[in-house]
Amino acid sequence: MRKFGAVLVLLGLLILLKQLRPDFLLWLEPYAGHIKAAFWGITLIALGLHILIRDRMVKTLILVLYLIYLALYLVV
């Protein structure tokens, strides 16, 4: 639960930073449409890989990569 709390705090800080300094993520603007359009595909692939893979370290890596994508999706 502590890791989930840390993720929520990070997302909150990113959203707050975007509100206070919109130019912070200006370099991601050209990719915003692609990031938002691929949401369900990325989500299904991450969920499928998480179910299929048995190695705990690889599962954690998939989760971290998906959380980075989710942060980009929410902030951009």
N, CA, C and O atoms as a CHARMM CRD file, in Angstrom:
* protein
*
  304
    1    1 MET  N      0.80900  -1.18800   0.00000 PROA 1      0.00000
    2    1 MET  CA     0.00000   0.00000   0.00000 PROA 1      0.00000
    3    1 MET  C      0.86000   1.26200   0.00000 PROA 1      0.00000
    4    1 MET  O      0.44900   2.29900  -0.52200 PROA 1      0.00000
    5    2 ARG  N      2.03200   1.17100   0.57700 PROA 2      0.00000
    6    2 ARG  CA     2.90200   2.35100   0.63600 PROA 2      0.00000
    7    2 ARG  C      3.37600   2.74200  -0.76000 PROA 2      0.00000
    8    2 ARG  O      3.50500   3.92800  -1.06300 PROA 2      0.00000
    9    3 LYS  N      3.63600   1.74600  -1.61400 PROA 3      0.00000
   10    3 LYS  CA     4.05500   2.04000  -2.98100 PROA 3      0.00000
   11    3 LYS  C      2.92900   2.72400  -3.75500 PROA 3      0.00000
   12    3 LYS  O      3.16900   3.65000  -4.53000 PROA 3      0.00000
   13    4 PHE  N      1.71600   2.26500  -3.54000 PROA 4      0.00000
   14    4 PHE  CA     0.56800   2.87800  -4.20200 PROA 4      0.00000
   15    4 PHE  C      0.40300   4.32400  -3.74700 PROA 4      0.00000
   16    4 PHE  O      0.08100   5.19600  -4.55400 PROA 4      0.00000
   17    5 GLY  N      0.61700   4.57600  -2.48100 PROA 5      0.00000
   18    5 GLY  CA     0.55900   5.93800  -1.96100 PROA 5      0.00000
   19    5 GLY  C      1.63100   6.81500  -2.57400 PROA 5      0.00000
   20    5 GLY  O      1.38100   7.98000  -2.88300 PROA 5      0.00000
   21    6 ALA  N      2.82200   6.26700  -2.75200 PROA 6      0.00000
   22    6 ALA  CA     3.91000   7.02200  -3.37200 PROA 6      0.00000
   23    6 ALA  C      3.57400   7.35400  -4.82700 PROA 6      0.00000
   24    6 ALA  O      3.88000   8.45000  -5.29600 PROA 6      0.00000
   25    7 VAL  N      2.95100   6.42200  -5.53900 PROA 7      0.00000
   26    7 VAL  CA     2.54200   6.67200  -6.91900 PROA 7      0.00000
   27    7 VAL  C      1.49600   7.78000  -6.96900 PROA 7      0.00000
   28    7 VAL  O      1.56300   8.65800  -7.82800 PROA 7      0.00000
   29    8 LEU  N      0.53800   7.74400  -6.05800 PROA 8      0.00000
   30    8 LEU  CA    -0.48700   8.78700  -6.02400 PROA 8      0.00000
   31    8 LEU  C      0.11700  10.15800  -5.71700 PROA 8      0.00000
   32    8 LEU  O     -0.29200  11.16100  -6.30100 PROA 8      0.00000
   33    9 VAL  N      1.07500  10.20300  -4.81700 PROA 9      0.00000
   34    9 VAL  CA     1.74200  11.47100  -4.50900 PROA 9      0.00000
   35    9 VAL  C      2.50300  11.96900  -5.73000 PROA 9      0.00000
   36    9 VAL  O      2.45600  13.16200  -6.02900 PROA 9      0.00000
   37   10 LEU  N      3.19900  11.09500  -6.43900 PROA 10     0.00000
   38   10 LEU  CA     3.92500  11.48500  -7.63900 PROA 10     0.00000
   39   10 LEU  C      2.97700  12.01900  -8.70700 PROA 10     0.00000
   40   10 LEU  O      3.25700  13.04500  -9.32700 PROA 10     0.00000
   41   11 LEU  N      1.86600  11.33600  -8.92500 PROA 11     0.00000
   42   11 LEU  CA     0.88800  11.81000  -9.90300 PROA 11     0.00000
   43   11 LEU  C      0.32200  13.16600  -9.50400 PROA 11     0.00000
   44   11 LEU  O      0.16200  14.04700 -10.34800 PROA 11     0.00000
   45   12 GLY  N      0.02400  13.33300  -8.24300 PROA 12     0.00000
   46   12 GLY  CA    -0.48400  14.60900  -7.76100 PROA 12     0.00000
   47   12 GLY  C      0.51100  15.73100  -7.96200 PROA 12     0.00000
   48   12 GLY  O      0.13700  16.83500  -8.35900 PROA 12     0.00000
   49   13 LEU  N      1.78000  15.45500  -7.69100 PROA 13     0.00000
   50   13 LEU  CA     2.81500  16.47300  -7.89200 PROA 13     0.00000
   51   13 LEU  C      2.97200  16.83800  -9.36800 PROA 13     0.00000
   52   13 LEU  O      3.16600  18.00500  -9.70700 PROA 13     0.00000
   53   14 LEU  N      2.88800  15.83700 -10.23800 PROA 14     0.00000
   54   14 LEU  CA     2.98500  16.11400 -11.66600 PROA 14     0.00000
   55   14 LEU  C      1.81400  16.95800 -12.15400 PROA 14     0.00000
   56   14 LEU  O      2.00300  17.89000 -12.93500 PROA 14     0.00000
   57   15 ILE  N      0.62000  16.64100 -11.70400 PROA 15     0.00000
   58   15 ILE  CA    -0.56000  17.41500 -12.09900 PROA 15     0.00000
   59   15 ILE  C     -0.48100  18.82600 -11.54000 PROA 15     0.00000
   60   15 ILE  O     -0.82100  19.78500 -12.23300 PROA 15     0.00000
   61   16 LEU  N     -0.04100  18.96500 -10.30600 PROA 16     0.00000
   62   16 LEU  CA     0.11200  20.28400  -9.70900 PROA 16     0.00000
   63   16 LEU  C      1.18600  21.09900 -10.43600 PROA 16     0.00000
   64   16 LEU  O      1.01500  22.29600 -10.66300 PROA 16     0.00000
   65   17 LEU  N      2.27600  20.45200 -10.79200 PROA 17     0.00000
   66   17 LEU  CA     3.33800  21.12900 -11.52100 PROA 17     0.00000
   67   17 LEU  C      2.84700  21.59300 -12.88900 PROA 17     0.00000
   68   17 LEU  O      3.22700  22.66600 -13.35800 PROA 17     0.00000
   69   18 LYS  N      2.00300  20.78500 -13.52600 PROA 18     0.00000
   70   18 LYS  CA     1.44400  21.17400 -14.81700 PROA 18     0.00000
   71   18 LYS  C      0.54000  22.39800 -14.66300 PROA 18     0.00000
   72   18 LYS  O      0.52100  23.26600 -15.53500 PROA 18     0.00000
   73   19 GLN  N     -0.20200  22.47200 -13.57100 PROA 19     0.00000
   74   19 GLN  CA    -1.08100  23.61700 -13.34100 PROA 19     0.00000
   75   19 GLN  C     -0.28500  24.88600 -13.05000 PROA 19     0.00000
   76   19 GLN  O     -0.65200  25.96900 -13.50400 PROA 19     0.00000
   77   20 LEU  N      0.78500  24.75600 -12.30800 PROA 20     0.00000
   78   20 LEU  CA     1.57600  25.92100 -11.93400 PROA 20     0.00000
   79   20 LEU  C      2.53200  26.36900 -13.03200 PROA 20     0.00000
   80   20 LEU  O      2.74400  27.56600 -13.22800 PROA 20     0.00000
   81   21 ARG  N      3.10700  25.41000 -13.74300 PROA 21     0.00000
   82   21 ARG  CA     4.06400  25.72600 -14.81600 PROA 21     0.00000
   83   21 ARG  C      3.72500  24.90000 -16.04600 PROA 21     0.00000
   84   21 ARG  O      4.31000  23.83700 -16.25000 PROA 21     0.00000
   85   22 PRO  N      2.79200  25.36500 -16.86900 PROA 22     0.00000
   86   22 PRO  CA     2.37500  24.58600 -18.04300 PROA 22     0.00000
   87   22 PRO  C      3.49900  24.33800 -19.05600 PROA 22     0.00000
   88   22 PRO  O      3.42900  23.38100 -19.82700 PROA 22     0.00000
   89   23 ASP  N      4.50700  25.16600 -19.06400 PROA 23     0.00000
   90   23 ASP  CA     5.60000  24.97700 -20.01100 PROA 23     0.00000
   91   23 ASP  C      6.52100  23.81500 -19.63000 PROA 23     0.00000
   92   23 ASP  O      7.40100  23.43800 -20.40500 PROA 23     0.00000
   93   24 PHE  N      6.32000  23.25300 -18.44700 PROA 24     0.00000
   94   24 PHE  CA     7.14200  22.13700 -17.97100 PROA 24     0.00000
   95   24 PHE  C      7.06200  20.94200 -18.91300 PROA 24     0.00000
   96   24 PHE  O      8.07200  20.28100 -19.15800 PROA 24     0.00000
   97   25 LEU  N      5.88200  20.65900 -19.44000 PROA 25     0.00000
   98   25 LEU  CA     5.68900  19.50200 -20.31200 PROA 25     0.00000
   99   25 LEU  C      5.44800  19.89000 -21.76300 PROA 25     0.00000
  100   25 LEU  O      4.82400  19.14100 -22.51500 PROA 25     0.00000
  101   26 LEU  N      5.93100  21.03700 -22.14800 PROA 26     0.00000
  102   26 LEU  CA     5.71200  21.52800 -23.50300 PROA 26     0.00000
  103   26 LEU  C      6.33700  20.61900 -24.55600 PROA 26     0.00000
  104   26 LEU  O      5.81900  20.51300 -25.66800 PROA 26     0.00000
  105   27 TRP  N      7.42000  19.97800 -24.22300 PROA 27     0.00000
  106   27 TRP  CA     8.09700  19.09600 -25.17000 PROA 27     0.00000
  107   27 TRP  C      7.28000  17.83800 -25.48900 PROA 27     0.00000
  108   27 TRP  O      7.56700  17.15500 -26.47100 PROA 27     0.00000
  109   28 LEU  N      6.25100  17.52000 -24.65900 PROA 28     0.00000
  110   28 LEU  CA     5.41500  16.34800 -24.91400 PROA 28     0.00000
  111   28 LEU  C      4.17300  16.66500 -25.74300 PROA 28     0.00000
  112   28 LEU  O      3.45600  15.74500 -26.13800 PROA 28     0.00000
  113   29 GLU  N      3.90300  17.92600 -26.01200 PROA 29     0.00000
  114   29 GLU  CA     2.70200  18.30900 -26.74200 PROA 29     0.00000
  115   29 GLU  C      2.55700  17.61400 -28.09400 PROA 29     0.00000
  116   29 GLU  O      1.44900  17.19300 -28.42600 PROA 29     0.00000
  117   30 PRO  N      3.61900  17.47100 -28.89300 PROA 30     0.00000
  118   30 PRO  CA     3.43700  16.78900 -30.18500 PROA 30     0.00000
  119   30 PRO  C      2.99900  15.32700 -30.04900 PROA 30     0.00000
  120   30 PRO  O      2.42800  14.76300 -30.98300 PROA 30     0.00000
  121   31 TYR  N      3.26100  14.72100 -28.90800 PROA 31     0.00000
  122   31 TYR  CA     2.94500  13.31100 -28.71000 PROA 31     0.00000
  123   31 TYR  C      1.65500  13.08700 -27.92300 PROA 31     0.00000
  124   31 TYR  O      1.27500  11.93900 -27.69300 PROA 31     0.00000
  125   32 ALA  N      0.98400  14.13600 -27.51000 PROA 32     0.00000
  126   32 ALA  CA    -0.19300  14.02000 -26.64700 PROA 32     0.00000
  127   32 ALA  C     -1.29400  13.18900 -27.29500 PROA 32     0.00000
  128   32 ALA  O     -1.90600  12.35000 -26.63400 PROA 32     0.00000
  129   33 GLY  N     -1.55000  13.41100 -28.56400 PROA 33     0.00000
  130   33 GLY  CA    -2.59600  12.64400 -29.25500 PROA 33     0.00000
  131   33 GLY  C     -2.29100  11.16500 -29.31500 PROA 33     0.00000
  132   33 GLY  O     -3.18100  10.33400 -29.13500 PROA 33     0.00000
  133   34 HSD  N     -1.03700  10.83300 -29.56600 PROA 34     0.00000
  134   34 HSD  CA    -0.63400   9.42400 -29.64000 PROA 34     0.00000
  135   34 HSD  C     -0.71400   8.75900 -28.26800 PROA 34     0.00000
  136   34 HSD  O     -1.12500   7.60400 -28.15400 PROA 34     0.00000
  137   35 ILE  N     -0.32100   9.48900 -27.23800 PROA 35     0.00000
  138   35 ILE  CA    -0.35900   8.93700 -25.88400 PROA 35     0.00000
  139   35 ILE  C     -1.79500   8.64700 -25.47700 PROA 35     0.00000
  140   35 ILE  O     -2.07200   7.59300 -24.90400 PROA 35     0.00000
  141   36 LYS  N     -2.70700   9.55700 -25.76100 PROA 36     0.00000
  142   36 LYS  CA    -4.10100   9.37800 -25.37000 PROA 36     0.00000
  143   36 LYS  C     -4.81000   8.34200 -26.23600 PROA 36     0.00000
  144   36 LYS  O     -5.66100   7.60800 -25.73400 PROA 36     0.00000
  145   37 ALA  N     -4.47900   8.26500 -27.52700 PROA 37     0.00000
  146   37 ALA  CA    -5.14100   7.32800 -28.42500 PROA 37     0.00000
  147   37 ALA  C     -4.76200   5.87300 -28.13800 PROA 37     0.00000
  148   37 ALA  O     -5.54600   4.96700 -28.41900 PROA 37     0.00000
  149   38 ALA  N     -3.59200   5.64500 -27.59300 PROA 38     0.00000
  150   38 ALA  CA    -3.11200   4.27500 -27.36600 PROA 38     0.00000
  151   38 ALA  C     -3.46500   3.73100 -25.98700 PROA 38     0.00000
  152   38 ALA  O     -2.96400   2.67600 -25.60000 PROA 38     0.00000
  153   39 PHE  N     -4.31100   4.42400 -25.24000 PROA 39     0.00000
  154   39 PHE  CA    -4.55400   4.04200 -23.84800 PROA 39     0.00000
  155   39 PHE  C     -5.04600   2.60100 -23.69800 PROA 39     0.00000
  156   39 PHE  O     -4.44800   1.82800 -22.94900 PROA 39     0.00000
  157   40 TRP  N     -6.11900   2.22600 -24.39200 PROA 40     0.00000
  158   40 TRP  CA    -6.67800   0.88300 -24.19400 PROA 40     0.00000
  159   40 TRP  C     -5.75100  -0.20400 -24.71100 PROA 40     0.00000
  160   40 TRP  O     -5.68200  -1.28000 -24.11700 PROA 40     0.00000
  161   41 GLY  N     -5.05000   0.04400 -25.78000 PROA 41     0.00000
  162   41 GLY  CA    -4.09500  -0.94300 -26.28100 PROA 41     0.00000
  163   41 GLY  C     -2.96400  -1.18800 -25.29800 PROA 41     0.00000
  164   41 GLY  O     -2.61300  -2.33300 -25.01600 PROA 41     0.00000
  165   42 ILE  N     -2.39500  -0.10900 -24.78000 PROA 42     0.00000
  166   42 ILE  CA    -1.31400  -0.23300 -23.79900 PROA 42     0.00000
  167   42 ILE  C     -1.81700  -0.91200 -22.53100 PROA 42     0.00000
  168   42 ILE  O     -1.12100  -1.74700 -21.95300 PROA 42     0.00000
  169   43 THR  N     -3.02500  -0.55600 -22.09900 PROA 43     0.00000
  170   43 THR  CA    -3.58300  -1.14500 -20.88500 PROA 43     0.00000
  171   43 THR  C     -3.78400  -2.64400 -21.04700 PROA 43     0.00000
  172   43 THR  O     -3.42800  -3.41500 -20.15500 PROA 43     0.00000
  173   44 LEU  N     -4.35200  -3.06700 -22.17500 PROA 44     0.00000
  174   44 LEU  CA    -4.58200  -4.50000 -22.39400 PROA 44     0.00000
  175   44 LEU  C     -3.27800  -5.27500 -22.53800 PROA 44     0.00000
  176   44 LEU  O     -3.16900  -6.39500 -22.04000 PROA 44     0.00000
  177   45 ILE  N     -2.30200  -4.70200 -23.20400 PROA 45     0.00000
  178   45 ILE  CA    -1.00600  -5.36700 -23.33700 PROA 45     0.00000
  179   45 ILE  C     -0.32600  -5.50800 -21.97600 PROA 45     0.00000
  180   45 ILE  O      0.21000  -6.57000 -21.65700 PROA 45     0.00000
  181   46 ALA  N     -0.34500  -4.45200 -21.18000 PROA 46     0.00000
  182   46 ALA  CA     0.27900  -4.51400 -19.85600 PROA 46     0.00000
  183   46 ALA  C     -0.42500  -5.52900 -18.96300 PROA 46     0.00000
  184   46 ALA  O      0.23000  -6.28600 -18.24600 PROA 46     0.00000
  185   47 LEU  N     -1.75000  -5.54900 -19.00300 PROA 47     0.00000
  186   47 LEU  CA    -2.49300  -6.51600 -18.18800 PROA 47     0.00000
  187   47 LEU  C     -2.22300  -7.94600 -18.64100 PROA 47     0.00000
  188   47 LEU  O     -2.02300  -8.83700 -17.81600 PROA 47     0.00000
  189   48 GLY  N     -2.21700  -8.16200 -19.95100 PROA 48     0.00000
  190   48 GLY  CA    -1.93200  -9.49900 -20.47500 PROA 48     0.00000
  191   48 GLY  C     -0.53700  -9.98100 -20.12400 PROA 48     0.00000
  192   48 GLY  O     -0.35700 -11.13500 -19.73500 PROA 48     0.00000
  193   49 LEU  N      0.44500  -9.11200 -20.25700 PROA 49     0.00000
  194   49 LEU  CA     1.81100  -9.49900 -19.89000 PROA 49     0.00000
  195   49 LEU  C      1.92800  -9.76700 -18.39100 PROA 49     0.00000
  196   49 LEU  O      2.63000 -10.68300 -17.96500 PROA 49     0.00000
  197   50 HSD  N      1.23700  -8.96100 -17.60800 PROA 50     0.00000
  198   50 HSD  CA     1.28300  -9.15000 -16.15500 PROA 50     0.00000
  199   50 HSD  C      0.68600 -10.49900 -15.76200 PROA 50     0.00000
  200   50 HSD  O      1.15800 -11.13700 -14.82100 PROA 50     0.00000
  201   51 ILE  N     -0.33900 -10.93000 -16.47200 PROA 51     0.00000
  202   51 ILE  CA    -0.96500 -12.22500 -16.17900 PROA 51     0.00000
  203   51 ILE  C     -0.09800 -13.37600 -16.67500 PROA 51     0.00000
  204   51 ILE  O      0.03000 -14.38900 -15.98700 PROA 51     0.00000
  205   52 LEU  N      0.49500 -13.24000 -17.85100 PROA 52     0.00000
  206   52 LEU  CA     1.25000 -14.34300 -18.45800 PROA 52     0.00000
  207   52 LEU  C      2.62200 -14.58200 -17.85000 PROA 52     0.00000
  208   52 LEU  O      3.07300 -15.72600 -17.79400 PROA 52     0.00000
  209   53 ILE  N      3.28700 -13.55200 -17.40100 PROA 53     0.00000
  210   53 ILE  CA     4.67000 -13.67700 -16.93200 PROA 53     0.00000
  211   53 ILE  C      4.69100 -14.08900 -15.46400 PROA 53     0.00000
  212   53 ILE  O      3.92200 -13.58100 -14.64700 PROA 53     0.00000
  213   54 ARG  N      5.58000 -15.01000 -15.15100 PROA 54     0.00000
  214   54 ARG  CA     5.67500 -15.53000 -13.78200 PROA 54     0.00000
  215   54 ARG  C      6.77000 -14.85700 -12.95800 PROA 54     0.00000
  216   54 ARG  O      6.68200 -14.81400 -11.73100 PROA 54     0.00000
  217   55 ASP  N      7.78400 -14.33900 -13.61300 PROA 55     0.00000
  218   55 ASP  CA     8.90900 -13.72500 -12.91100 PROA 55     0.00000
  219   55 ASP  C      8.48000 -12.42900 -12.22400 PROA 55     0.00000
  220   55 ASP  O      7.95800 -11.51600 -12.86400 PROA 55     0.00000
  221   56 ARG  N      8.70600 -12.36600 -10.92900 PROA 56     0.00000
  222   56 ARG  CA     8.24900 -11.22700 -10.13700 PROA 56     0.00000
  223   56 ARG  C      8.94100  -9.92400 -10.53300 PROA 56     0.00000
  224   56 ARG  O      8.31900  -8.86100 -10.52100 PROA 56     0.00000
  225   57 MET  N     10.20400 -10.00000 -10.87800 PROA 57     0.00000
  226   57 MET  CA    10.94300  -8.79600 -11.24400 PROA 57     0.00000
  227   57 MET  C     10.42500  -8.22100 -12.57300 PROA 57     0.00000
  228   57 MET  O     10.31200  -7.00500 -12.72400 PROA 57     0.00000
  229   58 VAL  N     10.11600  -9.09400 -13.52300 PROA 58     0.00000
  230   58 VAL  CA     9.58800  -8.64000 -14.80300 PROA 58     0.00000
  231   58 VAL  C      8.19000  -8.05500 -14.61900 PROA 58     0.00000
  232   58 VAL  O      7.84500  -7.06100 -15.25800 PROA 58     0.00000
  233   59 LYS  N      7.38700  -8.66400 -13.75000 PROA 59     0.00000
  234   59 LYS  CA     6.05600  -8.12200 -13.44700 PROA 59     0.00000
  235   59 LYS  C      6.16700  -6.72000 -12.85300 PROA 59     0.00000
  236   59 LYS  O      5.38600  -5.83200 -13.19400 PROA 59     0.00000
  237   60 THR  N      7.13300  -6.52700 -11.97100 PROA 60     0.00000
  238   60 THR  CA     7.33900  -5.21100 -11.37700 PROA 60     0.00000
  239   60 THR  C      7.77700  -4.20900 -12.43000 PROA 60     0.00000
  240   60 THR  O      7.33200  -3.06100 -12.41300 PROA 60     0.00000
  241   61 LEU  N      8.63600  -4.62300 -13.34200 PROA 61     0.00000
  242   61 LEU  CA     9.07800  -3.75100 -14.42600 PROA 61     0.00000
  243   61 LEU  C      7.89600  -3.34300 -15.31400 PROA 61     0.00000
  244   61 LEU  O      7.78100  -2.17800 -15.69400 PROA 61     0.00000
  245   62 ILE  N      7.02900  -4.28800 -15.64100 PROA 62     0.00000
  246   62 ILE  CA     5.84000  -3.98100 -16.44200 PROA 62     0.00000
  247   62 ILE  C      4.95500  -2.98700 -15.70500 PROA 62     0.00000
  248   62 ILE  O      4.43600  -2.05100 -16.31200 PROA 62     0.00000
  249   63 LEU  N      4.78100  -3.17800 -14.42400 PROA 63     0.00000
  250   63 LEU  CA     3.96100  -2.26900 -13.63000 PROA 63     0.00000
  251   63 LEU  C      4.55700  -0.86700 -13.58900 PROA 63     0.00000
  252   63 LEU  O      3.82800   0.11800 -13.70900 PROA 63     0.00000
  253   64 VAL  N      5.86000  -0.76800 -13.42200 PROA 64     0.00000
  254   64 VAL  CA     6.51400   0.53900 -13.38000 PROA 64     0.00000
  255   64 VAL  C      6.38400   1.24400 -14.72400 PROA 64     0.00000
  256   64 VAL  O      6.09000   2.43900 -14.76800 PROA 64     0.00000
  257   65 LEU  N      6.59700   0.52100 -15.81700 PROA 65     0.00000
  258   65 LEU  CA     6.46000   1.12400 -17.14000 PROA 65     0.00000
  259   65 LEU  C      5.03100   1.57300 -17.39800 PROA 65     0.00000
  260   65 LEU  O      4.81200   2.62900 -17.99200 PROA 65     0.00000
  261   66 TYR  N      4.05400   0.78100 -16.95700 PROA 66     0.00000
  262   66 TYR  CA     2.66000   1.17300 -17.13900 PROA 66     0.00000
  263   66 TYR  C      2.32500   2.40300 -16.29300 PROA 66     0.00000
  264   66 TYR  O      1.57600   3.27100 -16.74000 PROA 66     0.00000
  265   67 LEU  N      2.85800   2.48500 -15.10200 PROA 67     0.00000
  266   67 LEU  CA     2.60300   3.66000 -14.26500 PROA 67     0.00000
  267   67 LEU  C      3.22700   4.92200 -14.86500 PROA 67     0.00000
  268   67 LEU  O      2.66800   6.01100 -14.74100 PROA 67     0.00000
  269   68 ILE  N      4.37800   4.77600 -15.50900 PROA 68     0.00000
  270   68 ILE  CA     4.97500   5.92200 -16.21100 PROA 68     0.00000
  271   68 ILE  C      4.06700   6.34600 -17.35600 PROA 68     0.00000
  272   68 ILE  O      3.82300   7.53600 -17.55200 PROA 68     0.00000
  273   69 TYR  N      3.56700   5.37100 -18.11400 PROA 69     0.00000
  274   69 TYR  CA     2.63700   5.70400 -19.19700 PROA 69     0.00000
  275   69 TYR  C      1.37000   6.36100 -18.65000 PROA 69     0.00000
  276   69 TYR  O      0.87900   7.33200 -19.22600 PROA 69     0.00000
  277   70 LEU  N      0.84300   5.84200 -17.55400 PROA 70     0.00000
  278   70 LEU  CA    -0.35800   6.40100 -16.95900 PROA 70     0.00000
  279   70 LEU  C     -0.12700   7.84000 -16.49300 PROA 70     0.00000
  280   70 LEU  O     -1.00100   8.69500 -16.64200 PROA 70     0.00000
  281   71 ALA  N      1.03400   8.09500 -15.93900 PROA 71     0.00000
  282   71 ALA  CA     1.36000   9.46500 -15.52800 PROA 71     0.00000
  283   71 ALA  C      1.39200  10.38600 -16.74800 PROA 71     0.00000
  284   71 ALA  O      0.87700  11.50300 -16.69200 PROA 71     0.00000
  285   72 LEU  N      1.98800   9.93300 -17.83800 PROA 72     0.00000
  286   72 LEU  CA     1.99500  10.73500 -19.06200 PROA 72     0.00000
  287   72 LEU  C      0.58300  10.96100 -19.57700 PROA 72     0.00000
  288   72 LEU  O      0.24100  12.06000 -20.01500 PROA 72     0.00000
  289   73 TYR  N     -0.23700   9.91500 -19.52300 PROA 73     0.00000
  290   73 TYR  CA    -1.62500  10.03600 -19.99800 PROA 73     0.00000
  291   73 TYR  C     -2.40800  11.04700 -19.18400 PROA 73     0.00000
  292   73 TYR  O     -3.18900  11.82100 -19.73600 PROA 73     0.00000
  293   74 LEU  N     -2.20800  11.04500 -17.89400 PROA 74     0.00000
  294   74 LEU  CA    -2.96600  11.95400 -17.02700 PROA 74     0.00000
  295   74 LEU  C     -2.45200  13.38000 -17.07400 PROA 74     0.00000
  296   74 LEU  O     -3.22900  14.32000 -16.90600 PROA 74     0.00000
  297   75 VAL  N     -1.17500  13.55900 -17.29400 PROA 75     0.00000
  298   75 VAL  CA    -0.59500  14.89200 -17.21900 PROA 75     0.00000
  299   75 VAL  C     -0.62600  15.61700 -18.57500 PROA 75     0.00000
  300   75 VAL  O     -0.81500  16.83200 -18.62200 PROA 75     0.00000
  301   76 VAL  N     -0.44300  14.87800 -19.66900 PROA 76     0.00000
  302   76 VAL  CA    -0.38000  15.53000 -20.98300 PROA 76     0.00000
  303   76 VAL  C     -1.75500  15.90400 -21.46000 PROA 76     0.00000
  304   76 VAL  O     -1.90100  16.46300 -22.54700 PROA 76     0.00000
